[in-house]
């Protein structure tokens, strides 16, 4: 997980993409697309926003 977060911060890509895809695939009736978390800076603080993959 730490490597995934490090990649998100250095490569500007959403974190936990595999987790989002596995969670959606395991649902008997998926009702939404898979999600990941994208990092951004707001007022000098690291924040994460939910993004559709």
mmCIF entry with sequence, helices, sheets and N, C-alpha, C, O atoms, coordinates in Angstrom:
data_MODEL
# 
_entry.id   MODEL 
# 
_entity.id                         1 
_entity.type                       polymer 
_entity.pdbx_number_of_molecules   1 
# 
_entity_poly.entity_id                      1 
_entity_poly.type                           'polypeptide(L)' 
_entity_poly.nstd_linkage                   no 
_entity_poly.nstd_monomer                   no 
_entity_poly.pdbx_seq_one_letter_code       
;(UNK)(UNK)(UNK)(UNK)(UNK)(UNK)(UNK)(UNK)(UNK)(UNK)(UNK)(UNK)(UNK)(UNK)(UNK)(UNK)
(UNK)(UNK)(UNK)(UNK)(UNK)(UNK)(UNK)(UNK)(UNK)(UNK)(UNK)(UNK)(UNK)(UNK)(UNK)(UNK)
(UNK)(UNK)(UNK)(UNK)(UNK)(UNK)(UNK)(UNK)(UNK)(UNK)(UNK)(UNK)(UNK)(UNK)(UNK)(UNK)
(UNK)(UNK)(UNK)(UNK)(UNK)
;
_entity_poly.pdbx_seq_one_letter_code_can   XXXXXXXXXXXXXXXXXXXXXXXXXXXXXXXXXXXXXXXXXXXXXXXXXXXXX 
_entity_poly.pdbx_strand_id                 A 
# 
loop_
_entity_poly_seq.entity_id 
_entity_poly_seq.num 
_entity_poly_seq.mon_id 
_entity_poly_seq.hetero 
1 1  UNK n 
1 2  UNK n 
1 3  UNK n 
1 4  UNK n 
1 5  UNK n 
1 6  UNK n 
1 7  UNK n 
1 8  UNK n 
1 9  UNK n 
1 10 UNK n 
1 11 UNK n 
1 12 UNK n 
1 13 UNK n 
1 14 UNK n 
1 15 UNK n 
1 16 UNK n 
1 17 UNK n 
1 18 UNK n 
1 19 UNK n 
1 20 UNK n 
1 21 UNK n 
1 22 UNK n 
1 23 UNK n 
1 24 UNK n 
1 25 UNK n 
1 26 UNK n 
1 27 UNK n 
1 28 UNK n 
1 29 UNK n 
1 30 UNK n 
1 31 UNK n 
1 32 UNK n 
1 33 UNK n 
1 34 UNK n 
1 35 UNK n 
1 36 UNK n 
1 37 UNK n 
1 38 UNK n 
1 39 UNK n 
1 40 UNK n 
1 41 UNK n 
1 42 UNK n 
1 43 UNK n 
1 44 UNK n 
1 45 UNK n 
1 46 UNK n 
1 47 UNK n 
1 48 UNK n 
1 49 UNK n 
1 50 UNK n 
1 51 UNK n 
1 52 UNK n 
1 53 UNK n 
# 
_struct_asym.id          A 
_struct_asym.entity_id   1 
# 
loop_
_struct_conf.conf_type_id 
_struct_conf.id 
_struct_conf.pdbx_PDB_helix_id 
_struct_conf.beg_label_comp_id 
_struct_conf.beg_label_asym_id 
_struct_conf.beg_label_seq_id 
_struct_conf.pdbx_beg_PDB_ins_code 
_struct_conf.end_label_comp_id 
_struct_conf.end_label_asym_id 
_struct_conf.end_label_seq_id 
_struct_conf.pdbx_end_PDB_ins_code 
_struct_conf.beg_auth_comp_id 
_struct_conf.beg_auth_asym_id 
_struct_conf.beg_auth_seq_id 
_struct_conf.end_auth_comp_id 
_struct_conf.end_auth_asym_id 
_struct_conf.end_auth_seq_id 
_struct_conf.pdbx_PDB_helix_class 
_struct_conf.details 
_struct_conf.pdbx_PDB_helix_length 
HELX_P HELX_P1 AA1 UNK A 2  ? UNK A 11 ? UNK A 2  UNK A 11 1 ? 10 
HELX_P HELX_P2 AA2 UNK A 17 ? UNK A 26 ? UNK A 17 UNK A 26 1 ? 10 
# 
_struct_conf_type.id          HELX_P 
_struct_conf_type.criteria    ? 
_struct_conf_type.reference   ? 
# 
_struct_sheet.id               AA1 
_struct_sheet.type             ? 
_struct_sheet.number_strands   2 
_struct_sheet.details          ? 
# 
_struct_sheet_order.sheet_id     AA1 
_struct_sheet_order.range_id_1   1 
_struct_sheet_order.range_id_2   2 
_struct_sheet_order.offset       ? 
_struct_sheet_order.sense        anti-parallel 
# 
loop_
_struct_sheet_range.sheet_id 
_struct_sheet_range.id 
_struct_sheet_range.beg_label_comp_id 
_struct_sheet_range.beg_label_asym_id 
_struct_sheet_range.beg_label_seq_id 
_struct_sheet_range.pdbx_beg_PDB_ins_code 
_struct_sheet_range.end_label_comp_id 
_struct_sheet_range.end_label_asym_id 
_struct_sheet_range.end_label_seq_id 
_struct_sheet_range.pdbx_end_PDB_ins_code 
_struct_sheet_range.beg_auth_comp_id 
_struct_sheet_range.beg_auth_asym_id 
_struct_sheet_range.beg_auth_seq_id 
_struct_sheet_range.end_auth_comp_id 
_struct_sheet_range.end_auth_asym_id 
_struct_sheet_range.end_auth_seq_id 
AA1 1 UNK A 35 ? UNK A 42 ? UNK A 35 UNK A 42 
AA1 2 UNK A 45 ? UNK A 52 ? UNK A 45 UNK A 52 
# 
loop_
_atom_site.group_PDB 
_atom_site.id 
_atom_site.type_symbol 
_atom_site.label_atom_id 
_atom_site.label_alt_id 
_atom_site.label_comp_id 
_atom_site.label_asym_id 
_atom_site.label_entity_id 
_atom_site.label_seq_id 
_atom_site.pdbx_PDB_ins_code 
_atom_site.Cartn_x 
_atom_site.Cartn_y 
_atom_site.Cartn_z 
_atom_site.occupancy 
_atom_site.B_iso_or_equiv 
_atom_site.pdbx_formal_charge 
_atom_site.auth_seq_id 
_atom_site.auth_comp_id 
_atom_site.auth_asym_id 
_atom_site.auth_atom_id 
_atom_site.pdbx_PDB_model_num 
ATOM 1   N N  . UNK A 1 1  ? 0.822   -1.178 0.000   1.00 0.00 ? 1  UNK A N  1 
ATOM 2   C CA . UNK A 1 1  ? 0.000   0.000  0.000   1.00 0.00 ? 1  UNK A CA 1 
ATOM 3   C C  . UNK A 1 1  ? 0.875   1.253  0.000   1.00 0.00 ? 1  UNK A C  1 
ATOM 4   O O  . UNK A 1 1  ? 0.550   2.233  -0.671  1.00 0.00 ? 1  UNK A O  1 
ATOM 5   N N  . UNK A 1 2  ? 1.968   1.232  0.738   1.00 0.00 ? 2  UNK A N  1 
ATOM 6   C CA . UNK A 1 2  ? 2.844   2.406  0.770   1.00 0.00 ? 2  UNK A CA 1 
ATOM 7   C C  . UNK A 1 2  ? 3.450   2.677  -0.596  1.00 0.00 ? 2  UNK A C  1 
ATOM 8   O O  . UNK A 1 2  ? 3.586   3.835  -0.991  1.00 0.00 ? 2  UNK A O  1 
ATOM 9   N N  . UNK A 1 3  ? 3.813   1.637  -1.317  1.00 0.00 ? 3  UNK A N  1 
ATOM 10  C CA . UNK A 1 3  ? 4.350   1.821  -2.667  1.00 0.00 ? 3  UNK A CA 1 
ATOM 11  C C  . UNK A 1 3  ? 3.284   2.423  -3.584  1.00 0.00 ? 3  UNK A C  1 
ATOM 12  O O  . UNK A 1 3  ? 3.595   3.264  -4.429  1.00 0.00 ? 3  UNK A O  1 
ATOM 13  N N  . UNK A 1 4  ? 2.043   2.000  -3.422  1.00 0.00 ? 4  UNK A N  1 
ATOM 14  C CA . UNK A 1 4  ? 0.944   2.527  -4.228  1.00 0.00 ? 4  UNK A CA 1 
ATOM 15  C C  . UNK A 1 4  ? 0.734   4.018  -3.938  1.00 0.00 ? 4  UNK A C  1 
ATOM 16  O O  . UNK A 1 4  ? 0.533   4.806  -4.862  1.00 0.00 ? 4  UNK A O  1 
ATOM 17  N N  . UNK A 1 5  ? 0.778   4.399  -2.674  1.00 0.00 ? 5  UNK A N  1 
ATOM 18  C CA . UNK A 1 5  ? 0.633   5.805  -2.287  1.00 0.00 ? 5  UNK A CA 1 
ATOM 19  C C  . UNK A 1 5  ? 1.824   6.611  -2.808  1.00 0.00 ? 5  UNK A C  1 
ATOM 20  O O  . UNK A 1 5  ? 1.645   7.727  -3.295  1.00 0.00 ? 5  UNK A O  1 
ATOM 21  N N  . UNK A 1 6  ? 3.028   6.065  -2.713  1.00 0.00 ? 6  UNK A N  1 
ATOM 22  C CA . UNK A 1 6  ? 4.215   6.755  -3.232  1.00 0.00 ? 6  UNK A CA 1 
ATOM 23  C C  . UNK A 1 6  ? 4.095   6.980  -4.736  1.00 0.00 ? 6  UNK A C  1 
ATOM 24  O O  . UNK A 1 6  ? 4.436   8.057  -5.226  1.00 0.00 ? 6  UNK A O  1 
ATOM 25  N N  . UNK A 1 7  ? 3.619   5.986  -5.472  1.00 0.00 ? 7  UNK A N  1 
ATOM 26  C CA . UNK A 1 7  ? 3.404   6.149  -6.913  1.00 0.00 ? 7  UNK A CA 1 
ATOM 27  C C  . UNK A 1 7  ? 2.371   7.231  -7.188  1.00 0.00 ? 7  UNK A C  1 
ATOM 28  O O  . UNK A 1 7  ? 2.535   8.019  -8.118  1.00 0.00 ? 7  UNK A O  1 
ATOM 29  N N  . UNK A 1 8  ? 1.325   7.278  -6.403  1.00 0.00 ? 8  UNK A N  1 
ATOM 30  C CA . UNK A 1 8  ? 0.287   8.297  -6.592  1.00 0.00 ? 8  UNK A CA 1 
ATOM 31  C C  . UNK A 1 8  ? 0.870   9.691  -6.414  1.00 0.00 ? 8  UNK A C  1 
ATOM 32  O O  . UNK A 1 8  ? 0.530   10.612 -7.157  1.00 0.00 ? 8  UNK A O  1 
ATOM 33  N N  . UNK A 1 9  ? 1.744   9.843  -5.435  1.00 0.00 ? 9  UNK A N  1 
ATOM 34  C CA . UNK A 1 9  ? 2.326   11.156 -5.165  1.00 0.00 ? 9  UNK A CA 1 
ATOM 35  C C  . UNK A 1 9  ? 3.371   11.549 -6.189  1.00 0.00 ? 9  UNK A C  1 
ATOM 36  O O  . UNK A 1 9  ? 3.463   12.723 -6.548  1.00 0.00 ? 9  UNK A O  1 
ATOM 37  N N  . UNK A 1 10 ? 4.161   10.601 -6.670  1.00 0.00 ? 10 UNK A N  1 
ATOM 38  C CA . UNK A 1 10 ? 5.244   10.944 -7.591  1.00 0.00 ? 10 UNK A CA 1 
ATOM 39  C C  . UNK A 1 10 ? 4.839   10.888 -9.062  1.00 0.00 ? 10 UNK A C  1 
ATOM 40  O O  . UNK A 1 10 ? 5.395   11.617 -9.883  1.00 0.00 ? 10 UNK A O  1 
ATOM 41  N N  . UNK A 1 11 ? 3.894   10.046 -9.396  1.00 0.00 ? 11 UNK A N  1 
ATOM 42  C CA . UNK A 1 11 ? 3.490   9.883  -10.795 1.00 0.00 ? 11 UNK A CA 1 
ATOM 43  C C  . UNK A 1 11 ? 2.173   10.569 -11.133 1.00 0.00 ? 11 UNK A C  1 
ATOM 44  O O  . UNK A 1 11 ? 1.710   10.503 -12.272 1.00 0.00 ? 11 UNK A O  1 
ATOM 45  N N  . UNK A 1 12 ? 1.570   11.226 -10.150 1.00 0.00 ? 12 UNK A N  1 
ATOM 46  C CA . UNK A 1 12 ? 0.309   11.934 -10.344 1.00 0.00 ? 12 UNK A CA 1 
ATOM 47  C C  . UNK A 1 12 ? -0.773  11.010 -10.918 1.00 0.00 ? 12 UNK A C  1 
ATOM 48  O O  . UNK A 1 12 ? -1.392  11.307 -11.939 1.00 0.00 ? 12 UNK A O  1 
ATOM 49  N N  . UNK A 1 13 ? -0.976  9.900  -10.240 1.00 0.00 ? 13 UNK A N  1 
ATOM 50  C CA . UNK A 1 13 ? -2.018  8.956  -10.630 1.00 0.00 ? 13 UNK A CA 1 
ATOM 51  C C  . UNK A 1 13 ? -2.814  8.578  -9.391  1.00 0.00 ? 13 UNK A C  1 
ATOM 52  O O  . UNK A 1 13 ? -2.307  8.716  -8.278  1.00 0.00 ? 13 UNK A O  1 
ATOM 53  N N  . UNK A 1 14 ? -4.050  8.103  -9.549  1.00 0.00 ? 14 UNK A N  1 
ATOM 54  C CA . UNK A 1 14 ? -4.836  7.712  -8.380  1.00 0.00 ? 14 UNK A CA 1 
ATOM 55  C C  . UNK A 1 14 ? -4.216  6.529  -7.636  1.00 0.00 ? 14 UNK A C  1 
ATOM 56  O O  . UNK A 1 14 ? -3.617  5.644  -8.245  1.00 0.00 ? 14 UNK A O  1 
ATOM 57  N N  . UNK A 1 15 ? -4.366  6.528  -6.342  1.00 0.00 ? 15 UNK A N  1 
ATOM 58  C CA . UNK A 1 15 ? -3.913  5.418  -5.502  1.00 0.00 ? 15 UNK A CA 1 
ATOM 59  C C  . UNK A 1 15 ? -5.043  4.411  -5.333  1.00 0.00 ? 15 UNK A C  1 
ATOM 60  O O  . UNK A 1 15 ? -6.210  4.741  -5.542  1.00 0.00 ? 15 UNK A O  1 
ATOM 61  N N  . UNK A 1 16 ? -4.706  3.215  -4.965  1.00 0.00 ? 16 UNK A N  1 
ATOM 62  C CA . UNK A 1 16 ? -5.647  2.126  -4.663  1.00 0.00 ? 16 UNK A CA 1 
ATOM 63  C C  . UNK A 1 16 ? -6.517  1.753  -5.861  1.00 0.00 ? 16 UNK A C  1 
ATOM 64  O O  . UNK A 1 16 ? -7.681  1.391  -5.692  1.00 0.00 ? 16 UNK A O  1 
ATOM 65  N N  . UNK A 1 17 ? -5.962  1.837  -7.060  1.00 0.00 ? 17 UNK A N  1 
ATOM 66  C CA . UNK A 1 17 ? -6.712  1.472  -8.255  1.00 0.00 ? 17 UNK A CA 1 
ATOM 67  C C  . UNK A 1 17 ? -7.076  -0.010 -8.271  1.00 0.00 ? 17 UNK A C  1 
ATOM 68  O O  . UNK A 1 17 ? -8.211  -0.372 -8.583  1.00 0.00 ? 17 UNK A O  1 
ATOM 69  N N  . UNK A 1 18 ? -6.113  -0.864 -7.934  1.00 0.00 ? 18 UNK A N  1 
ATOM 70  C CA . UNK A 1 18 ? -6.386  -2.305 -7.927  1.00 0.00 ? 18 UNK A CA 1 
ATOM 71  C C  . UNK A 1 18 ? -7.454  -2.657 -6.907  1.00 0.00 ? 18 UNK A C  1 
ATOM 72  O O  . UNK A 1 18 ? -8.325  -3.485 -7.175  1.00 0.00 ? 18 UNK A O  1 
ATOM 73  N N  . UNK A 1 19 ? -7.392  -2.039 -5.750  1.00 0.00 ? 19 UNK A N  1 
ATOM 74  C CA . UNK A 1 19 ? -8.395  -2.282 -4.709  1.00 0.00 ? 19 UNK A CA 1 
ATOM 75  C C  . UNK A 1 19 ? -9.788  -1.895 -5.212  1.00 0.00 ? 19 UNK A C  1 
ATOM 76  O O  . UNK A 1 19 ? -10.745 -2.646 -5.023  1.00 0.00 ? 19 UNK A O  1 
ATOM 77  N N  . UNK A 1 20 ? -9.906  -0.739 -5.845  1.00 0.00 ? 20 UNK A N  1 
ATOM 78  C CA . UNK A 1 20 ? -11.196 -0.291 -6.373  1.00 0.00 ? 20 UNK A CA 1 
ATOM 79  C C  . UNK A 1 20 ? -11.751 -1.248 -7.408  1.00 0.00 ? 20 UNK A C  1 
ATOM 80  O O  . UNK A 1 20 ? -12.949 -1.531 -7.421  1.00 0.00 ? 20 UNK A O  1 
ATOM 81  N N  . UNK A 1 21 ? -10.882 -1.748 -8.276  1.00 0.00 ? 21 UNK A N  1 
ATOM 82  C CA . UNK A 1 21 ? -11.334 -2.687 -9.308  1.00 0.00 ? 21 UNK A CA 1 
ATOM 83  C C  . UNK A 1 21 ? -11.737 -4.037 -8.715  1.00 0.00 ? 21 UNK A C  1 
ATOM 84  O O  . UNK A 1 21 ? -12.723 -4.637 -9.143  1.00 0.00 ? 21 UNK A O  1 
ATOM 85  N N  . UNK A 1 22 ? -10.961 -4.520 -7.716  1.00 0.00 ? 22 UNK A N  1 
ATOM 86  C CA . UNK A 1 22 ? -11.310 -5.789 -7.076  1.00 0.00 ? 22 UNK A CA 1 
ATOM 87  C C  . UNK A 1 22 ? -12.614 -5.682 -6.309  1.00 0.00 ? 22 UNK A C  1 
ATOM 88  O O  . UNK A 1 22 ? -13.430 -6.603 -6.345  1.00 0.00 ? 22 UNK A O  1 
ATOM 89  N N  . UNK A 1 23 ? -12.821 -4.572 -5.617  1.00 0.00 ? 23 UNK A N  1 
ATOM 90  C CA . UNK A 1 23 ? -14.054 -4.376 -4.845  1.00 0.00 ? 23 UNK A CA 1 
ATOM 91  C C  . UNK A 1 23 ? -15.266 -4.375 -5.767  1.00 0.00 ? 23 UNK A C  1 
ATOM 92  O O  . UNK A 1 23 ? -16.293 -4.979 -5.456  1.00 0.00 ? 23 UNK A O  1 
ATOM 93  N N  . UNK A 1 24 ? -15.142 -3.698 -6.897  1.00 0.00 ? 24 UNK A N  1 
ATOM 94  C CA . UNK A 1 24 ? -16.252 -3.656 -7.850  1.00 0.00 ? 24 UNK A CA 1 
ATOM 95  C C  . UNK A 1 24 ? -16.499 -5.029 -8.445  1.00 0.00 ? 24 UNK A C  1 
ATOM 96  O O  . UNK A 1 24 ? -17.650 -5.440 -8.592  1.00 0.00 ? 24 UNK A O  1 
ATOM 97  N N  . UNK A 1 25 ? -15.438 -5.745 -8.791  1.00 0.00 ? 25 UNK A N  1 
ATOM 98  C CA . UNK A 1 25 ? -15.590 -7.070 -9.396  1.00 0.00 ? 25 UNK A CA 1 
ATOM 99  C C  . UNK A 1 25 ? -16.223 -8.069 -8.428  1.00 0.00 ? 25 UNK A C  1 
ATOM 100 O O  . UNK A 1 25 ? -16.907 -8.997 -8.858  1.00 0.00 ? 25 UNK A O  1 
ATOM 101 N N  . UNK A 1 26 ? -16.002 -7.886 -7.130  1.00 0.00 ? 26 UNK A N  1 
ATOM 102 C CA . UNK A 1 26 ? -16.540 -8.811 -6.136  1.00 0.00 ? 26 UNK A CA 1 
ATOM 103 C C  . UNK A 1 26 ? -18.010 -8.551 -5.819  1.00 0.00 ? 26 UNK A C  1 
ATOM 104 O O  . UNK A 1 26 ? -18.678 -9.411 -5.245  1.00 0.00 ? 26 UNK A O  1 
ATOM 105 N N  . UNK A 1 27 ? -18.521 -7.378 -6.185  1.00 0.00 ? 27 UNK A N  1 
ATOM 106 C CA . UNK A 1 27 ? -19.919 -7.049 -5.887  1.00 0.00 ? 27 UNK A CA 1 
ATOM 107 C C  . UNK A 1 27 ? -20.839 -7.871 -6.789  1.00 0.00 ? 27 UNK A C  1 
ATOM 108 O O  . UNK A 1 27 ? -20.575 -7.999 -7.984  1.00 0.00 ? 27 UNK A O  1 
ATOM 109 N N  . UNK A 1 28 ? -21.916 -8.429 -6.231  1.00 0.00 ? 28 UNK A N  1 
ATOM 110 C CA . UNK A 1 28 ? -22.814 -9.243 -7.052  1.00 0.00 ? 28 UNK A CA 1 
ATOM 111 C C  . UNK A 1 28 ? -23.522 -8.418 -8.125  1.00 0.00 ? 28 UNK A C  1 
ATOM 112 O O  . UNK A 1 28 ? -23.783 -8.918 -9.219  1.00 0.00 ? 28 UNK A O  1 
ATOM 113 N N  . UNK A 1 29 ? -23.827 -7.180 -7.822  1.00 0.00 ? 29 UNK A N  1 
ATOM 114 C CA . UNK A 1 29 ? -24.483 -6.291 -8.774  1.00 0.00 ? 29 UNK A CA 1 
ATOM 115 C C  . UNK A 1 29 ? -23.792 -4.932 -8.717  1.00 0.00 ? 29 UNK A C  1 
ATOM 116 O O  . UNK A 1 29 ? -24.287 -4.024 -8.050  1.00 0.00 ? 29 UNK A O  1 
ATOM 117 N N  . UNK A 1 30 ? -22.648 -4.771 -9.407  1.00 0.00 ? 30 UNK A N  1 
ATOM 118 C CA . UNK A 1 30 ? -21.947 -3.487 -9.341  1.00 0.00 ? 30 UNK A CA 1 
ATOM 119 C C  . UNK A 1 30 ? -22.824 -2.359 -9.881  1.00 0.00 ? 30 UNK A C  1 
ATOM 120 O O  . UNK A 1 30 ? -23.345 -2.442 -10.994 1.00 0.00 ? 30 UNK A O  1 
ATOM 121 N N  . UNK A 1 31 ? -22.978 -1.324 -9.091  1.00 0.00 ? 31 UNK A N  1 
ATOM 122 C CA . UNK A 1 31 ? -23.835 -0.205 -9.487  1.00 0.00 ? 31 UNK A CA 1 
ATOM 123 C C  . UNK A 1 31 ? -23.043 1.057  -9.793  1.00 0.00 ? 31 UNK A C  1 
ATOM 124 O O  . UNK A 1 31 ? -23.616 2.059  -10.221 1.00 0.00 ? 31 UNK A O  1 
ATOM 125 N N  . UNK A 1 32 ? -21.752 1.020  -9.581  1.00 0.00 ? 32 UNK A N  1 
ATOM 126 C CA . UNK A 1 32 ? -20.932 2.201  -9.859  1.00 0.00 ? 32 UNK A CA 1 
ATOM 127 C C  . UNK A 1 32 ? -19.587 1.754  -10.409 1.00 0.00 ? 32 UNK A C  1 
ATOM 128 O O  . UNK A 1 32 ? -19.170 0.618  -10.185 1.00 0.00 ? 32 UNK A O  1 
ATOM 129 N N  . UNK A 1 33 ? -18.913 2.633  -11.121 1.00 0.00 ? 33 UNK A N  1 
ATOM 130 C CA . UNK A 1 33 ? -17.591 2.291  -11.649 1.00 0.00 ? 33 UNK A CA 1 
ATOM 131 C C  . UNK A 1 33 ? -16.564 2.193  -10.519 1.00 0.00 ? 33 UNK A C  1 
ATOM 132 O O  . UNK A 1 33 ? -16.811 2.689  -9.420  1.00 0.00 ? 33 UNK A O  1 
ATOM 133 N N  . UNK A 1 34 ? -15.425 1.565  -10.775 1.00 0.00 ? 34 UNK A N  1 
ATOM 134 C CA . UNK A 1 34 ? -14.394 1.497  -9.740  1.00 0.00 ? 34 UNK A CA 1 
ATOM 135 C C  . UNK A 1 34 ? -13.835 2.884  -9.432  1.00 0.00 ? 34 UNK A C  1 
ATOM 136 O O  . UNK A 1 34 ? -13.837 3.769  -10.287 1.00 0.00 ? 34 UNK A O  1 
ATOM 137 N N  . UNK A 1 35 ? -13.360 3.060  -8.211  1.00 0.00 ? 35 UNK A N  1 
ATOM 138 C CA . UNK A 1 35 ? -12.822 4.336  -7.778  1.00 0.00 ? 35 UNK A CA 1 
ATOM 139 C C  . UNK A 1 35 ? -11.407 4.185  -7.249  1.00 0.00 ? 35 UNK A C  1 
ATOM 140 O O  . UNK A 1 35 ? -10.990 3.103  -6.835  1.00 0.00 ? 35 UNK A O  1 
ATOM 141 N N  . UNK A 1 36 ? -10.683 5.285  -7.271  1.00 0.00 ? 36 UNK A N  1 
ATOM 142 C CA . UNK A 1 36 ? -9.357  5.390  -6.672  1.00 0.00 ? 36 UNK A CA 1 
ATOM 143 C C  . UNK A 1 36 ? -9.289  6.722  -5.944  1.00 0.00 ? 36 UNK A C  1 
ATOM 144 O O  . UNK A 1 36 ? -10.281 7.449  -5.882  1.00 0.00 ? 36 UNK A O  1 
ATOM 145 N N  . UNK A 1 37 ? -8.138  7.044  -5.399  1.00 0.00 ? 37 UNK A N  1 
ATOM 146 C CA . UNK A 1 37 ? -7.959  8.292  -4.653  1.00 0.00 ? 37 UNK A CA 1 
ATOM 147 C C  . UNK A 1 37 ? -6.834  9.100  -5.280  1.00 0.00 ? 37 UNK A C  1 
ATOM 148 O O  . UNK A 1 37 ? -5.711  8.610  -5.402  1.00 0.00 ? 37 UNK A O  1 
ATOM 149 N N  . UNK A 1 38 ? -7.126  10.339 -5.680  1.00 0.00 ? 38 UNK A N  1 
ATOM 150 C CA . UNK A 1 38 ? -6.131  11.210 -6.303  1.00 0.00 ? 38 UNK A CA 1 
ATOM 151 C C  . UNK A 1 38 ? -5.635  12.238 -5.292  1.00 0.00 ? 38 UNK A C  1 
ATOM 152 O O  . UNK A 1 38 ? -6.440  12.888 -4.625  1.00 0.00 ? 38 UNK A O  1 
ATOM 153 N N  . UNK A 1 39 ? -4.305  12.392 -5.173  1.00 0.00 ? 39 UNK A N  1 
ATOM 154 C CA . UNK A 1 39 ? -3.758  13.366 -4.228  1.00 0.00 ? 39 UNK A CA 1 
ATOM 155 C C  . UNK A 1 39 ? -3.780  14.780 -4.804  1.00 0.00 ? 39 UNK A C  1 
ATOM 156 O O  . UNK A 1 39 ? -3.646  14.971 -6.013  1.00 0.00 ? 39 UNK A O  1 
ATOM 157 N N  . UNK A 1 40 ? -3.948  15.756 -3.935  1.00 0.00 ? 40 UNK A N  1 
ATOM 158 C CA . UNK A 1 40 ? -3.816  17.162 -4.314  1.00 0.00 ? 40 UNK A CA 1 
ATOM 159 C C  . UNK A 1 40 ? -3.447  17.964 -3.071  1.00 0.00 ? 40 UNK A C  1 
ATOM 160 O O  . UNK A 1 40 ? -3.641  17.512 -1.942  1.00 0.00 ? 40 UNK A O  1 
ATOM 161 N N  . UNK A 1 41 ? -2.917  19.148 -3.296  1.00 0.00 ? 41 UNK A N  1 
ATOM 162 C CA . UNK A 1 41 ? -2.513  20.027 -2.197  1.00 0.00 ? 41 UNK A CA 1 
ATOM 163 C C  . UNK A 1 41 ? -3.520  21.165 -2.092  1.00 0.00 ? 41 UNK A C  1 
ATOM 164 O O  . UNK A 1 41 ? -3.851  21.805 -3.090  1.00 0.00 ? 41 UNK A O  1 
ATOM 165 N N  . UNK A 1 42 ? -4.004  21.413 -0.877  1.00 0.00 ? 42 UNK A N  1 
ATOM 166 C CA . UNK A 1 42 ? -4.932  22.509 -0.623  1.00 0.00 ? 42 UNK A CA 1 
ATOM 167 C C  . UNK A 1 42 ? -4.485  23.209 0.658   1.00 0.00 ? 42 UNK A C  1 
ATOM 168 O O  . UNK A 1 42 ? -4.390  22.595 1.721   1.00 0.00 ? 42 UNK A O  1 
ATOM 169 N N  . UNK A 1 43 ? -4.218  24.488 0.532   1.00 0.00 ? 43 UNK A N  1 
ATOM 170 C CA . UNK A 1 43 ? -3.772  25.292 1.667   1.00 0.00 ? 43 UNK A CA 1 
ATOM 171 C C  . UNK A 1 43 ? -2.560  24.666 2.362   1.00 0.00 ? 43 UNK A C  1 
ATOM 172 O O  . UNK A 1 43 ? -2.470  24.654 3.590   1.00 0.00 ? 43 UNK A O  1 
ATOM 173 N N  . UNK A 1 44 ? -1.625  24.142 1.547   1.00 0.00 ? 44 UNK A N  1 
ATOM 174 C CA . UNK A 1 44 ? -0.407  23.568 2.080   1.00 0.00 ? 44 UNK A CA 1 
ATOM 175 C C  . UNK A 1 44 ? -0.563  22.192 2.710   1.00 0.00 ? 44 UNK A C  1 
ATOM 176 O O  . UNK A 1 44 ? 0.365   21.700 3.353   1.00 0.00 ? 44 UNK A O  1 
ATOM 177 N N  . UNK A 1 45 ? -1.719  21.565 2.535   1.00 0.00 ? 45 UNK A N  1 
ATOM 178 C CA . UNK A 1 45 ? -1.958  20.237 3.117   1.00 0.00 ? 45 UNK A CA 1 
ATOM 179 C C  . UNK A 1 45 ? -2.253  19.226 2.022   1.00 0.00 ? 45 UNK A C  1 
ATOM 180 O O  . UNK A 1 45 ? -2.867  19.543 1.004   1.00 0.00 ? 45 UNK A O  1 
ATOM 181 N N  . UNK A 1 46 ? -1.801  18.008 2.258   1.00 0.00 ? 46 UNK A N  1 
ATOM 182 C CA . UNK A 1 46 ? -2.093  16.926 1.339   1.00 0.00 ? 46 UNK A CA 1 
ATOM 183 C C  . UNK A 1 46 ? -3.534  16.465 1.546   1.00 0.00 ? 46 UNK A C  1 
ATOM 184 O O  . UNK A 1 46 ? -3.947  16.164 2.666   1.00 0.00 ? 46 UNK A O  1 
ATOM 185 N N  . UNK A 1 47 ? -4.273  16.416 0.474   1.00 0.00 ? 47 UNK A N  1 
ATOM 186 C CA . UNK A 1 47 ? -5.676  15.957 0.500   1.00 0.00 ? 47 UNK A CA 1 
ATOM 187 C C  . UNK A 1 47 ? -5.841  14.858 -0.530  1.00 0.00 ? 47 UNK A C  1 
ATOM 188 O O  . UNK A 1 47 ? -5.005  14.702 -1.421  1.00 0.00 ? 47 UNK A O  1 
ATOM 189 N N  . UNK A 1 48 ? -6.907  14.102 -0.411  1.00 0.00 ? 48 UNK A N  1 
ATOM 190 C CA . UNK A 1 48 ? -7.217  13.033 -1.350  1.00 0.00 ? 48 UNK A CA 1 
ATOM 191 C C  . UNK A 1 48 ? -8.655  13.181 -1.817  1.00 0.00 ? 48 UNK A C  1 
ATOM 192 O O  . UNK A 1 48 ? -9.552  13.424 -1.009  1.00 0.00 ? 48 UNK A O  1 
ATOM 193 N N  . UNK A 1 49 ? -8.877  13.037 -3.116  1.00 0.00 ? 49 UNK A N  1 
ATOM 194 C CA . UNK A 1 49 ? -10.239 13.089 -3.630  1.00 0.00 ? 49 UNK A CA 1 
ATOM 195 C C  . UNK A 1 49 ? -10.573 11.773 -4.327  1.00 0.00 ? 49 UNK A C  1 
ATOM 196 O O  . UNK A 1 49 ? -9.726  11.161 -4.978  1.00 0.00 ? 49 UNK A O  1 
ATOM 197 N N  . UNK A 1 50 ? -11.806 11.364 -4.177  1.00 0.00 ? 50 UNK A N  1 
ATOM 198 C CA . UNK A 1 50 ? -12.302 10.151 -4.810  1.00 0.00 ? 50 UNK A CA 1 
ATOM 199 C C  . UNK A 1 50 ? -12.464 10.405 -6.298  1.00 0.00 ? 50 UNK A C  1 
ATOM 200 O O  . UNK A 1 50 ? -13.105 11.379 -6.693  1.00 0.00 ? 50 UNK A O  1 
ATOM 201 N N  . UNK A 1 51 ? -11.884 9.532  -7.141  1.00 0.00 ? 51 UNK A N  1 
ATOM 202 C CA . UNK A 1 51 ? -11.990 9.706  -8.593  1.00 0.00 ? 51 UNK A CA 1 
ATOM 203 C C  . UNK A 1 51 ? -12.445 8.394  -9.229  1.00 0.00 ? 51 UNK A C  1 
ATOM 204 O O  . UNK A 1 51 ? -12.128 7.303  -8.754  1.00 0.00 ? 51 UNK A O  1 
ATOM 205 N N  . UNK A 1 52 ? -13.177 8.533  -10.287 1.00 0.00 ? 52 UNK A N  1 
ATOM 206 C CA . UNK A 1 52 ? -13.636 7.376  -11.050 1.00 0.00 ? 52 UNK A CA 1 
ATOM 207 C C  . UNK A 1 52 ? -12.491 6.890  -11.927 1.00 0.00 ? 52 UNK A C  1 
ATOM 208 O O  . UNK A 1 52 ? -11.786 7.698  -12.533 1.00 0.00 ? 52 UNK A O  1 
ATOM 209 N N  . UNK A 1 53 ? -12.300 5.574  -12.000 1.00 0.00 ? 53 UNK A N  1 
ATOM 210 C CA . UNK A 1 53 ? -11.203 5.018  -12.796 1.00 0.00 ? 53 UNK A CA 1 
ATOM 211 C C  . UNK A 1 53 ? -11.636 4.710  -14.206 1.00 0.00 ? 53 UNK A C  1 
ATOM 212 O O  . UNK A 1 53 ? -10.832 4.236  -15.009 1.00 0.00 ? 53 UNK A O  1 
# 
